[in-house]
Amino acid sequence: RGAINLRIKLTPLQDVNDNMYGIVVVVDDLTAIRQRDATLNVVRTYLSPRLVRHIQSIDDLGLSGDQREVSIIFADVRGFTTFSEQLPPEELMTVITRYLTVASDAIELHDGIIDKYMGDAVVGLFNTQLNPQDDHAARAVRAALLMAYDVRALHEVLPPEQRLGYGIGIDTGVAMLGNVGSPSRKEFTAIGQPFNFAKLLQDNALAGEIIISERTRNRVKDLFALEALRPRKIKGYTDFHVMYRVTGVKKGPQ
């Protein structure tokens, strides 16, 4: 069974003269409770407190592996390598933290979860077993638009030499999601084609651009203004012939 957690309570048995003639031992098996608490603590590292409160049953999350359709946002700061060579380490960390905070806040505001940070890049997931969403593709695009807007706002308070831009890619597709890693350290992540393709779309994006796949476009074309583009990089995807730049939100009926 492995390690177990027990709570033992001892109560003496005494007569009317306070003479002890026995003891009652009560043993509570807390193993399942401790395991749920440990899993919930891990979940708290992925989700905002509001999303944690919405979890009905930790046992039904399927963190060991679940295949489902997700939307993945991949955002990377443009020009960071050259920029990083111009600042001392302490100042560099302060600046990049501000950019990563903007990206993270935009993702979490739309109930996405942060998959990982990769240097100056951030990956967000929508419609995992931790944050199920029917409108996951639209949420990912809205998060990207907010990210781009907030970066422009950040530029208002940064000196010109620190004004960088995000290149953002979004793909929608079926991925495997769950905890991966060693027994001592696990991370919740997405594995599969949508992650790789979102990364490729991000590689195609110029600073300030939001590039989405055709799969994502099919989900959000009625909500956002899009411009079809030829890919700038295909990296072995021979069937990759079109991508879409998000140019804004479509206006409703007048």
For each residue, the residues with C-beta under 8 A, 3 or more apart:
1: 4 31
2:
3: 31
4: 1 29 31
5: 29 30 31 33 34
6: 27 28 29 30 31
7: 27 28 30
8: 25 26 27 28
9: 25 26 27 28
10: 23 24 25
11: 23 24 26
12: 20 22 23 24
13: 20 21 22 23 24
14: 18 19 20 21
15: 18 19 21
16:
17:
18: 14 15
19: 14 15
20: 12 13 14 23
21: 13 14 15
22: 12 13
23: 10 11 12 13 20
24: 10 11 12 13
25: 8 9 10
26: 8 9 11
27: 6 7 8 9
28: 6 7 8 9
29: 4 5 6 32
30: 5 6 7 33 34
31: 1 3 4 5 6 34 35
32: 29 35 36
33: 5 30 36 37
34: 5 30 31 37 38
35: 31 32 38 39
36: 32 33 39 40 58 59
37: 33 34 40 41
38: 34 35 41 42
39: 35 36 42 43 58 61 63
40: 36 37 43 44 52 55 58
41: 37 38 44 45
42: 38 39 45 46 63 179 186 188
43: 39 40 46 47 52 55 58 61 63 130
44: 40 41 47 49 52
45: 41 42
46: 42 43 113 114 130 188
47: 43 44 51 52 113 130 131
48: 51 52 108 111
49: 44 52 53
50: 53 54 111
51: 47 48 54 55 111 113 130 131
52: 40 43 44 47 48 49 55
53: 49 50
54: 50 51
55: 40 43 51 52 58 61 130
56: 60
57: 60 61
58: 36 39 40 43 55 61
59: 36
60: 56 57
61: 39 43 55 57 58 129 130
62: 65 66 129 178
63: 39 42 43 66 129 178 179 188
64: 178 179
65: 62 176 177 178
66: 62 63 128 129 176 177 178
67: 174 175 176 177
68: 127 128 129 174 175 177
69: 127 136 172 173 174 175
70: 125 126 127 128 136 172 173 174 175 177 190 194
71: 125 126 127 136 137 139 140 170 171 172 194 216 219
72: 115 123 124 125 126 140 170 171 172 175 190 194 195 198
73: 107 112 123 124 126 140 143 144 168 169 170 198
74: 121 123 168 169 170 195 198 199 201 202
75: 103 121 122 123 124 144 147 166 167 168 169 202
76: 80 118 120 121 166 167 168 202
77: 80 96 99 120 121 164 165 166
78: 164 165 166 167 206 207
79: 82 83 164 165 207
80: 76 77 83 84 96 119 120 164
81: 84 85
82: 79 85 86
83: 79 80 86 87 92 161 162 164
84: 80 81 87 92
85: 81 82
86: 82 83 161
87: 83 84 91 92 95
88: 91 92
89: 92 93
90: 93 94
91: 87 88 94 95
92: 83 84 87 88 89 95 96
93: 89 90 96 97
94: 90 91 97 98
95: 87 91 92 98 99 158 162
96: 77 80 92 93 99 100 120
97: 93 94 100 101
98: 94 95 101 102 154 158
99: 77 95 96 102 103 120 151 154 164 166
100: 96 97 103 104 117 120 122
101: 97 98 104 105
102: 98 99 105 106 147 150 151 154
103: 75 99 100 106 107 122 124 147 166
104: 100 101 107 108 114 122
105: 101 102 108 109 150
106: 102 103 109 110 143 144 146 147 150
107: 73 103 104 110 112 113 114 122 124 143 147
108: 48 104 105 111 112 113 114
109: 105 106 143 146
110: 106 107 126 139 140 142 143 146
111: 48 50 51 108 126 131 133 139
112: 73 107 108 124 125 126 131 139 140 143
113: 46 47 51 107 108 124 125 126 128 130 131 188
114: 46 104 107 108 117 122 123 124
115: 72 123 124 125 188 189 190
116: 122 123 187 189
117: 100 114 121 122 123
118: 76 121 122 123
119: 80
120: 76 77 80 96 99 100
121: 74 75 76 77 117 118 202
122: 75 100 103 104 107 114 116 117 118
123: 72 73 74 75 114 115 116 117 118 195 198
124: 72 73 75 103 107 112 113 114 115 140 143
125: 70 71 72 112 113 115 128 131 177 190
126: 70 71 72 73 110 111 112 113 131 133 136 137 139 140 143
127: 68 69 70 71 131 132 133 134 136
128: 66 68 70 113 125 131 132 177 188 190
129: 61 62 63 66 68 132 177
130: 43 46 47 51 55 61 113 188
131: 47 51 111 112 113 125 126 127 128
132: 127 128 129
133: 111 126 127 136 139
134: 127
135: 138 139
136: 69 70 71 126 127 133 139 140 172
137: 71 126 140 141 170 172 216 219 220
138: 135 141 142 219 220 223
139: 71 110 111 112 126 133 135 136 142 143
140: 71 72 73 110 112 124 126 136 137 143 144 170 172 216
141: 137 138 144 145 170 210 212 216 220 223 224 246
142: 110 138 139 145 146
143: 73 106 107 109 110 112 124 126 139 140 146 147
144: 73 75 106 140 141 147 148 168 170 210 246
145: 141 142 148 149 210 246 248 249
146: 106 109 110 142 143 149 150
147: 75 102 103 106 107 143 144 150 151 166 168
148: 144 145 151 152 166 168 208 210
149: 145 146 152 153
150: 102 105 106 146 147 153 154
151: 99 102 147 148 154 155 164 165 166 208
152: 148 149 155 156
153: 149 150 156 157
154: 98 99 102 150 151 157 158
155: 151 152 158 163
156: 152 153
157: 153 154
158: 95 98 154 155 162 163
159: 162 163
160: 163
161: 83 86
162: 83 95 158 159
163: 155 158 159 160
164: 77 78 79 80 83 99 151 207
165: 77 78 79 151 206 207 208
166: 75 76 77 78 99 103 147 148 151 207 208
167: 75 76 78 202 203 204 205 206 207 208 209 211
168: 73 74 75 76 144 147 148 202 205 209 210 211
169: 73 74 75 197 198 199 200 201 202 203 204 205 211 212
170: 71 72 73 74 137 140 141 144 198 201 210 211 212 213 216
171: 71 72 194 195 197 198 201 212 213 215 216
172: 69 70 71 72 136 137 140 194 213 215 216 219
173: 69 70 192 193 194 197 213 215
174: 67 68 69 70 192 193 194
175: 67 68 69 70 72 190 191 192 193 194 195
176: 65 66 67 190 191 192
177: 65 66 67 68 70 125 128 129 188 189 190 191
178: 62 63 64 65 66 188 189
179: 42 63 64 186 187 188
180: 186 187 188 189 191
181: 185 186 187
182: 185 186
183: 186
184:
185: 181 182
186: 42 179 180 181 182 183
187: 116 179 180 181
188: 42 46 63 113 115 128 130 177 178 179 180
189: 115 116 177 178 180
190: 70 72 115 125 128 175 176 177 194 195
191: 175 176 177 180 195
192: 173 174 175 176 195 196
193: 173 174 175 196 197
194: 70 71 72 171 172 173 174 175 190 197 198
195: 72 74 123 171 175 190 191 192 198 199
196: 192 193 199 200
197: 169 171 173 193 194 200 201 213 237
198: 72 73 74 123 169 170 171 194 195 201 202 213
199: 74 169 195 196 202 203
200: 169 196 197 203 204 233 234 235 237 240
201: 74 169 170 171 197 198 204 205 211 212 213 243
202: 74 75 76 121 167 168 169 198 199 205 211
203: 167 169 199 200 233 235
204: 167 169 200 201 211 231 232 233 243
205: 167 168 169 201 202 209 210 211
206: 78 165 167 209
207: 78 79 164 165 166 167
208: 148 151 165 166 167
209: 167 168 205 206 245
210: 141 144 145 148 168 170 205 245 246
211: 167 168 169 170 201 202 204 205 229 243 244 245 246
212: 141 169 170 171 201 216 217 220 226 243 244 246
213: 170 171 172 173 197 198 201 216 217 243 244
214: 217 218 242 243 244
215: 171 172 173 218 219
216: 71 137 140 141 170 171 172 212 213 219 220 244
217: 212 213 214 220 221 226 244
218: 214 215 221
219: 71 137 138 172 215 216
220: 137 138 141 212 216 217 223 224 226
221: 217 218 224 226
222: 250
223: 138 141 220 249 250
224: 141 220 221 246 247 248 249 250
225: 246 247 248 249 250
226: 212 217 220 221 244 245 246 247
227: 244 245 247
228: 242 243 244
229: 211 242 243 244 245
230: 241 242 243
231: 204 234 237 240 241 242 243
232: 204
233: 200 203 204
234: 200 231 237 238 240
235: 200 203
236:
237: 197 200 231 234 240
238: 234
239:
240: 200 231 234 237 243
241: 230 231
242: 214 228 229 230 231
243: 201 204 211 212 213 214 228 229 230 231 240
244: 211 212 213 214 216 217 226 227 228 229
245: 209 210 211 226 227 229
246: 141 144 145 210 211 212 224 225 226
247: 224 225 226 227
248: 145 224 225
249: 145 223 224 225
250: 222 223 224 225
251: 254
252:
253:
254: 251
